[in-house]
Amino acid sequence: MTHPHPTRRILLAAISALPLQSLLAACSRPAPAAITPADFDPATTCDLDGMLLADHPGPKAQIFFAGQTAPVWYCDTVELFSTLLRPEQVRPVAAVFTQDMELADWNTPRGHWFDARTGFYVTGSRRHGAMGPTIPGFRNEPAAQAFADQHGGKVLPYAGITADMVDLSGGAGGDGRM
């Protein structure tokens, strides 16, 4: 006797193969390209306040929000943390970079970008950046500690920076309206 409908065994085999087909389809998609830090030029401005990055000392930062191919620039890491730690910041972050201030020249920092989420930061130092008191980043903890020993401050990992440590009142020559 022949059955005009698929047997239960064939139906179960077909259903059990569906997750495998989905997995194989996902594997055939190209992996998203790794995001690499950009470099700024003399005309690059801070997306938050319009200041020219090249005109100010101290660490700079950049965020690539999900779906963007160009970074949002910050003339100071204080602005970076202000953006990331605001409760209303809901845009997914694809990558965030800052400069390793062990290697970058403080007065004219260029290059030396690293994943900001892996770094160590110094809060409360005597060094100022574009926005006044700043939070310089370092790729490794010993370099951050050496900076803190020389310029004061406390070393914290990225996750240790909190919103109450972020002070934007020193920007543009102490203009508290910024």
C-alpha positions as CSV (number, residue, x, y, z in Angstrom):
1,M,0.0,0.0,0.0
2,T,1.4,3.4,-1.0
3,H,0.7,6.6,1.0
4,P,-0.1,9.8,-1.0
5,H,1.1,11.9,1.9
6,P,4.7,12.0,3.4
7,T,5.2,9.7,6.2
8,R,5.7,10.9,9.7
9,R,9.3,9.9,9.5
10,I,10.0,12.1,6.4
11,L,8.1,15.0,7.9
12,L,10.1,14.9,11.2
13,A,13.4,14.6,9.2
14,A,12.5,17.7,7.2
15,I,11.5,19.7,10.3
16,S,14.7,18.7,12.1
17,A,16.8,19.9,9.2
18,L,15.4,23.5,9.3
19,P,17.7,24.7,12.1
20,L,20.7,23.2,10.3
21,Q,19.7,25.1,7.1
22,S,19.5,28.3,9.0
23,L,22.9,27.8,10.6
24,L,24.5,27.0,7.3
25,A,22.9,30.1,5.7
26,A,24.2,32.3,8.6
27,C,27.7,30.8,8.0
28,S,27.6,31.7,4.4
29,R,27.1,35.4,5.1
30,P,30.3,37.4,5.2
31,A,31.5,38.4,8.6
32,P,31.1,42.2,9.3
33,A,34.3,44.0,8.7
34,A,36.3,44.9,11.7
35,I,36.1,48.6,12.5
36,T,39.4,50.4,12.6
37,P,40.0,53.8,14.1
38,A,40.1,56.8,11.7
39,D,42.7,59.6,11.9
40,F,41.7,63.2,12.0
41,D,43.1,66.0,9.9
42,P,43.6,69.7,10.7
43,A,40.0,70.5,9.6
44,T,38.3,67.8,11.6
45,T,35.8,69.2,14.1
46,C,34.3,67.9,17.3
47,D,30.8,66.7,16.6
48,L,29.6,67.9,20.0
49,D,30.8,71.5,20.0
50,G,32.5,72.2,16.7
51,M,36.0,72.8,18.1
52,L,38.9,71.9,15.8
53,L,40.5,68.7,17.2
54,A,44.0,69.7,16.0
55,D,43.9,73.0,17.9
56,H,43.7,71.6,21.4
57,P,45.9,69.5,23.6
58,G,45.1,66.2,25.3
59,P,43.4,63.0,24.3
60,K,40.8,62.8,21.5
61,A,38.1,60.1,21.0
62,Q,35.8,58.7,18.4
63,I,32.7,56.6,18.4
64,F,31.4,54.5,15.5
65,F,27.7,54.0,16.2
66,A,26.0,50.9,14.6
67,G,25.4,51.4,10.9
68,Q,27.8,54.3,10.5
69,T,30.9,54.2,8.4
70,A,32.4,57.4,9.8
71,P,33.2,58.2,13.4
72,V,31.6,60.8,15.6
73,W,34.6,62.9,16.8
74,Y,35.3,64.3,20.3
75,C,38.0,66.8,21.1
76,D,38.3,65.4,24.6
77,T,37.7,62.1,26.4
78,V,35.5,63.9,28.9
79,E,33.0,64.5,26.0
80,L,33.3,60.8,25.1
81,F,32.4,59.7,28.6
82,S,29.7,62.4,28.8
83,T,28.1,60.9,25.7
84,L,28.4,57.2,26.7
85,L,27.3,57.6,30.3
86,R,24.1,59.7,29.6
87,P,21.0,57.7,30.4
88,E,19.4,58.9,27.2
89,Q,22.3,57.5,25.1
90,V,20.5,54.5,23.4
91,R,22.3,54.3,20.0
92,P,24.2,51.0,19.8
93,V,27.9,51.6,19.8
94,A,29.8,49.5,17.3
95,A,33.3,50.7,18.3
96,V,34.9,53.4,20.5
97,F,38.5,54.5,20.3
98,T,40.7,56.9,22.2
99,Q,44.4,57.7,22.1
100,D,47.1,56.0,24.2
101,M,48.5,59.0,26.0
102,E,51.7,57.0,26.9
103,L,52.6,57.2,23.2
104,A,50.7,60.3,21.9
105,D,52.2,63.8,22.3
106,W,50.0,65.6,24.9
107,N,50.1,69.0,23.0
108,T,49.6,67.6,19.5
109,P,48.2,64.1,19.9
110,R,48.1,62.1,16.6
111,G,47.4,58.4,16.1
112,H,48.0,55.7,18.8
113,W,44.3,54.7,18.8
114,F,43.1,51.8,20.8
115,D,39.7,50.2,21.9
116,A,38.7,52.6,24.6
117,R,36.7,49.8,26.4
118,T,40.0,48.0,27.1
119,G,41.9,50.9,28.5
120,F,42.8,52.4,31.9
121,Y,42.0,56.0,32.7
122,V,43.3,58.7,35.1
123,T,40.8,60.9,36.8
124,G,41.6,64.0,38.8
125,S,45.0,64.7,37.3
126,R,46.5,68.2,36.9
127,R,46.7,67.9,33.1
128,H,44.1,69.6,31.1
129,G,42.7,68.8,27.6
130,A,40.4,70.7,25.3
131,M,37.6,70.8,27.8
132,G,39.7,71.6,30.9
133,P,40.2,68.7,33.4
134,T,40.3,65.5,31.3
135,I,40.4,61.7,31.7
136,P,43.3,60.5,29.6
137,G,43.4,56.9,28.5
138,F,46.2,54.4,28.4
139,R,46.4,51.0,26.8
140,N,48.0,49.4,29.9
141,E,47.7,50.0,33.6
142,P,51.4,50.5,34.4
143,A,51.5,53.5,31.9
144,A,48.3,55.0,33.5
145,Q,49.9,54.6,37.0
146,A,53.1,56.3,35.9
147,F,51.1,59.2,34.5
148,A,49.1,59.4,37.8
149,D,52.3,59.3,39.8
150,Q,53.7,62.2,37.8
151,H,50.5,64.3,37.4
152,G,48.2,63.2,40.2
153,G,44.9,61.4,39.9
154,K,43.5,57.9,40.3
155,V,43.7,55.0,37.8
156,L,40.5,53.3,36.9
157,P,39.5,50.8,34.2
158,Y,37.0,51.9,31.6
159,A,34.1,50.3,33.5
160,G,35.1,52.3,36.6
161,I,34.4,55.7,35.1
162,T,31.0,57.1,36.3
163,A,28.9,60.0,35.2
164,D,29.7,62.0,38.3
165,M,33.4,62.0,37.3
166,V,32.6,63.8,34.0
167,D,33.0,67.6,34.2
168,L,32.4,69.6,31.1
169,S,32.5,73.0,32.9
170,G,36.1,73.7,31.8
171,G,35.5,73.9,28.0
172,A,36.2,76.9,25.9
173,G,38.2,78.7,28.5
174,G,36.0,77.8,31.4
175,D,32.7,78.8,29.7
176,G,30.3,76.9,32.0
177,R,27.5,77.2,29.4
178,M,28.9,74.4,27.2
